[in-house]
Amino acid sequence: ELWKRSGHYEAYLENMFFSNVDEREFSLKPMNCPAACLIYATHAHSYRELPVRLADFGRLHRYERSGVVQGLTRVRTFAQDDAHIYCTPGQIGSEVASLFDFIFRVYDTFGFERPVIYFSTKPEKAIGEDSLWQNAEAQLEKCLKDRGVDYTLNPSEGAFYGPKIDFVVHDAIGREWQLGTIQLDFNLPNRFDLTYVAEDGTEQRPVMIHRAILGSIERFFGVMLEHFAGDLPLWLAPEQARVLPVSDKFLDAARAVKARLTEVGLRAEVDERSEKLGAKIRDGELAKIPILLVVGAREAESKAASVRVRHRGNLGTKTLDELVATMTTTVRKRALNPWPEA
C-alpha cells in the first residue's frame, strides 16, 4: 500500500523486487522518499521549523537487467547518501544554492573537475498534474539560471515525481558517471497529505527536495578508485605511511617512528621483514603506499626518516616533527598532493 500511495507501484514497478507472504504482496525498498514522508508526517510542523532535513543511508534494492549489472558501478542493492528536505516555496532557491555549494565542495575534495550539469524534465511515465510539473520545472530552472552555471536540457528524463538536476563527473580516462542529483517534488507532499502551519495560521503544503551528493555509495567507490587508479590521496589511503628499516638492527627506531605517527592519528605500519631495502621499497610502491619512510643509522641517531613520496622519489631526510607537521596538515586539508611542500 505504501508504494501505491507514493506512486512507485504505478510508475516504477519494473524496477522493484516483490514477494508474496501470507497472501500479501510486499516489496523491497527501492527508494527512501516514502519513509521520509512518513517521518515528516509523525507530527505537526510550523513554518518556523522549516526547512526540515532528513538524511537516510538505508539499503535500497532495484532490479537491474543482467546485461547492465557491472562491478560496483551498477548493482541491484546499494546504499545512497540520500536526504529529503521539506521547505516552503520561498526557501527553494536558498536550499538548492546550498546544495550546489555542498556538491562542488565534495567533488573538488576528490579531484573531480566541475561536473557536467543536466536539467531533466517530465518523463513519459509520471505522476501528478501538469500544473505541478510546470511549476516545479520553472522553479528548478530558475535556480540554475540564478546560479549562472552552464547546463544541458535533458527532455523527458526527470524522476517520475519531479524534475531534476543531475551532476556528471569524468574519471581519469574521461568516462562520464552520474553521481549527485537535486530533485524538486510537489507530488509526494500531496500524496502523503503533508502540511505545515504558515505564518498566517493556514495549513500549506511543503515542497520536497530529494538530494544525493555521492549517489550510490558503491558506485562512488568504484568511480573514485578508478579515478585515482588506486593511488588514493594521503587523507584517504588505508595505510598512509610505511616505515622501512634498512636492516633488523633498526627495527626499534622504525617502530618509534610508527608510534610517533600513530599517536597523532596517522595510519602507519612497519615492514619488519628481513628483506633488502630495495625489495621493501618496490613492495611499498606496488601497494601504492603514499609515503615510504626509510630508517637507517643516520636517521635512527637523529630521530628522523628519509622520505620517499610515491611517483616523486626521495625527498630527503626529515625530522619526526617535520613528518608529523607536514602529514597532519595534508590530512587536515584533504590535499590531493601527499607532500605539498615539495
C-alpha positions in Angstrom: 0.0 0.0 0.0 2.9 2.4 0.7 4.3 2.1 -2.8 0.8 2.5 -4.3 0.3 5.7 -2.3 3.7 7.0 -3.3 3.2 6.3 -7.0 6.1 3.8 -7.2 3.7 0.9 -7.9 2.3 2.9 -10.8 5.4 4.3 -12.3 8.4 2.3 -11.1 7.0 -1.3 -11.0 9.5 -2.8 -13.4 12.4 -1.7 -11.2 11.1 -3.3 -7.9 11.5 -6.7 -6.2 8.3 -8.2 -4.9 7.5 -11.1 -2.6 4.1 -12.7 -1.5 3.9 -13.6 2.2 0.7 -14.8 3.8 -1.3 -13.8 0.7 0.0 -10.2 1.0 2.3 -8.5 -1.6 5.5 -6.9 -0.2 8.3 -5.0 -1.9 11.9 -4.5 -1.1 12.6 -0.7 -0.7 13.7 0.9 -4.0 13.8 4.5 -2.7 13.9 6.2 0.7 11.5 9.0 -0.1 8.2 7.4 1.1 9.7 6.6 4.5 10.9 10.3 4.8 7.3 11.4 4.1 6.1 9.1 6.9 8.6 10.5 9.3 7.7 14.1 8.5 4.0 13.3 9.0 4.5 12.0 12.5 3.8 15.4 14.0 2.6 18.9 13.0 5.1 21.5 11.7 5.3 25.2 11.8 6.9 27.4 9.2 9.4 28.3 11.9 10.8 24.7 11.8 11.3 24.6 8.0 13.4 23.6 6.3 13.3 20.1 7.8 16.2 18.0 6.5 16.1 14.2 6.9 19.1 12.1 5.9 18.8 8.3 5.2 21.6 5.9 4.2 19.2 2.9 4.2 19.9 0.0 1.8 17.9 0.0 -1.4 17.1 -2.7 -3.9 16.4 -2.1 -7.5 16.0 -4.6 -10.4 18.7 -4.0 -13.0 18.8 -6.1 -16.1 21.6 -8.7 -16.1 23.2 -7.1 -19.1 23.9 -3.8 -17.3 25.0 -5.0 -13.9 28.7 -4.3 -13.6 31.1 -4.3 -10.7 30.4 -1.6 -8.1 29.1 0.9 -10.7 25.8 -0.9 -11.5 24.4 -3.1 -8.8 21.0 -4.4 -7.6 21.4 -3.5 -3.9 23.2 -0.4 -2.7 23.2 2.4 -0.1 22.7 6.1 -1.1 23.7 9.2 0.7 20.1 10.3 0.5 18.4 13.3 2.1 14.9 14.8 1.8 14.4 18.5 2.5 10.9 19.9 3.4 10.7 23.6 2.9 8.5 26.5 2.0 8.3 27.6 -1.7 10.2 30.7 -0.7 13.1 28.6 0.6 13.7 26.6 -2.6 16.3 29.0 -4.0 18.5 29.1 -0.9 18.3 25.3 -0.3 19.2 24.5 -3.9 22.1 27.1 -3.8 23.4 25.4 -0.6 23.3 22.0 -2.3 25.3 23.3 -5.2 27.9 24.5 -2.8 27.9 21.2 -1.0 28.2 19.1 -4.2 31.0 21.3 -5.7 32.9 21.2 -2.4 32.8 17.4 -2.2 33.7 16.8 -5.8 36.7 19.3 -5.5 37.9 17.3 -2.5 38.1 14.1 -4.6 39.7 15.8 -7.5 36.8 15.8 -9.9 36.7 18.9 -12.0 33.5 20.9 -12.3 30.8 18.4 -13.3 28.6 18.5 -16.3 25.1 19.5 -15.3 21.9 18.2 -16.9 18.4 19.5 -16.3 15.8 16.8 -16.8 12.1 17.4 -17.3 8.8 15.5 -17.0 9.2 11.9 -18.3 6.5 10.0 -20.2 5.7 7.9 -17.2 5.0 10.5 -14.5 2.6 11.1 -11.6 0.8 14.4 -10.8 -0.9 17.2 -12.6 0.7 19.2 -15.4 0.4 22.4 -13.4 2.6 20.9 -10.6 5.2 19.8 -13.1 5.2 23.2 -14.8 5.7 25.0 -11.5 8.5 22.6 -10.4 10.3 22.8 -13.7 10.1 26.6 -13.7 11.4 26.8 -10.1 14.3 24.4 -10.7 15.4 26.1 -14.0 15.3 29.4 -12.2 17.8 28.0 -9.6 20.1 27.0 -12.4 19.9 30.4 -14.0 20.4 32.2 -10.7 23.5 30.1 -10.1 24.9 31.1 -13.5 26.1 27.6 -14.4 26.1 26.0 -17.8 23.7 23.1 -18.2 22.2 20.9 -20.8 18.5 20.3 -21.1 17.6 16.6 -20.9 13.9 16.4 -22.0 11.7 13.7 -20.6 14.3 12.2 -18.3 13.2 13.5 -14.9 12.2 11.4 -12.0 8.6 10.2 -12.2 7.6 12.6 -9.3 9.5 15.7 -10.3 12.2 17.4 -12.5 15.8 17.0 -11.5 19.4 18.4 -11.9 22.0 15.7 -12.3 25.7 16.1 -11.8 28.0 14.0 -14.1 31.7 13.7 -13.4 34.6 12.5 -15.6 37.1 10.0 -14.3 40.8 9.9 -15.0 40.3 8.5 -18.5 37.4 10.7 -19.5 34.4 8.4 -18.9 31.1 10.0 -17.7 29.5 9.0 -14.4 26.2 10.4 -13.0 26.6 10.9 -9.2 24.8 13.7 -7.5 21.2 14.8 -8.0 18.8 17.5 -6.9 15.1 16.8 -7.5 12.2 19.1 -6.9 8.9 17.4 -5.9 5.5 18.9 -5.4 3.7 15.5 -5.9 4.7 13.4 -2.8 3.7 16.0 -0.3 0.3 15.9 -1.9 0.1 12.1 -1.9 1.1 11.9 1.7 -1.0 15.0 2.7 2.0 16.7 4.3 1.4 20.2 5.7 2.9 23.0 7.8 1.3 25.9 9.5 2.2 29.1 7.6 2.8 32.5 9.2 -0.9 33.5 8.7 -2.1 30.4 10.5 -3.2 28.4 7.4 -2.1 24.9 6.5 0.1 24.8 3.5 2.0 22.1 1.5 5.7 21.9 1.9 8.0 21.5 -1.1 10.1 18.3 -1.1 13.7 18.3 -2.3 15.4 15.0 -2.9 19.1 15.1 -3.0 22.2 12.9 -3.1 25.8 14.1 -3.3 27.7 10.9 -4.0 24.7 9.0 -5.3 25.2 5.2 -4.8 28.0 4.8 -2.3 29.0 1.6 -4.1 29.2 3.4 -7.5 31.1 6.3 -6.0 33.7 3.9 -4.5 34.1 2.3 -7.9 34.4 5.6 -9.8 36.7 7.1 -7.2 39.1 4.1 -7.2 39.3 4.1 -11.0 39.7 7.9 -11.0 42.7 7.7 -8.7 43.9 4.4 -10.3 44.3 3.1 -6.7 46.7 6.0 -5.8 44.5 7.3 -3.0 45.4 10.7 -1.6 47.1 10.7 1.8 44.0 11.6 3.8 42.0 8.7 2.3 44.7 5.9 2.0 44.1 3.0 4.4 47.9 2.9 5.0 49.3 6.4 4.8 52.9 5.6 5.5 55.1 2.5 5.7 58.3 2.6 7.7 61.2 0.7 6.2 64.1 -0.2 8.4 67.3 -0.7 6.4 68.1 -3.8 8.5 66.8 -5.6 11.5 69.0 -3.7 13.9 67.0 -0.5 13.1 63.6 -2.1 13.9 63.3 -0.3 17.2 64.0 3.0 15.6 61.4 2.2 12.8 58.8 1.2 15.5 59.4 4.5 17.2 58.7 6.4 14.0 55.5 4.5 13.6 54.5 5.1 17.2 55.0 8.9 16.8 52.8 8.9 13.7 50.0 6.8 15.1 49.8 8.8 18.3 48.7 11.8 16.3 46.1 9.7 14.4 48.1 8.8 11.2 47.9 5.3 9.8 51.3 3.7 9.6 52.9 0.3 9.5 56.5 -1.1 9.8 57.8 -3.5 7.2 59.6 -5.9 9.6 60.6 -8.5 7.0 64.2 -9.5 6.7 64.3 -8.3 3.1 66.7 -6.0 1.3 65.7 -2.3 1.3 65.1 -2.3 -2.5 62.6 -5.1 -2.2 60.7 -3.3 0.6 60.6 -0.1 -1.5 59.4 -2.0 -4.5 56.7 -3.7 -2.5 55.6 -0.4 -1.0 55.3 1.1 -4.4 53.3 -1.8 -5.7 51.0 -1.5 -2.7 50.6 2.2 -3.7 51.5 3.5 -0.2 51.7 7.3 -0.5 54.7 7.8 1.8 57.6 5.4 2.5 59.9 6.3 5.4 63.4 4.8 5.4 65.2 4.4 8.7 69.0 3.6 8.8 71.9 4.5 11.1 71.8 8.3 10.4 68.0 8.5 10.7 68.0 6.4 13.9 70.6 8.6 15.5 68.9 11.9 14.7 65.3 10.6 15.3 64.3 11.2 11.6 63.4 9.3 8.5 64.3 9.6 4.8 61.0 10.4 2.9 60.0 8.7 -0.3 56.8 10.0 -1.9 55.0 7.9 -4.5 55.8 8.9 -8.1 58.3 11.5 -6.8 61.1 9.6 -5.2 63.4 10.6 -2.4 62.7 14.0 -0.8 65.5 13.8 1.7 65.7 13.3 5.5 63.0 14.9 7.7 62.8 15.0 11.5 59.8 13.4 13.2 58.4 16.8 14.0 58.6 17.8 10.3 57.0 14.5 9.3 54.1 15.0 11.7 53.6 18.6 10.8 53.5 18.0 7.0 51.4 14.9 7.1 48.8 16.1 9.6 48.4 19.3 7.7 48.0 17.5 4.4 45.4 15.2 6.0 43.5 18.0 7.7 43.3 20.0 4.4 42.4 16.8 2.5 45.1 17.8 -0.1 45.4 15.7 -3.2 49.2 16.2 -3.1 50.6 13.8 -0.4 53.6 16.1 0.3 52.6 19.6 -0.7 55.8 21.4 0.3 57.8 19.5 -2.4 
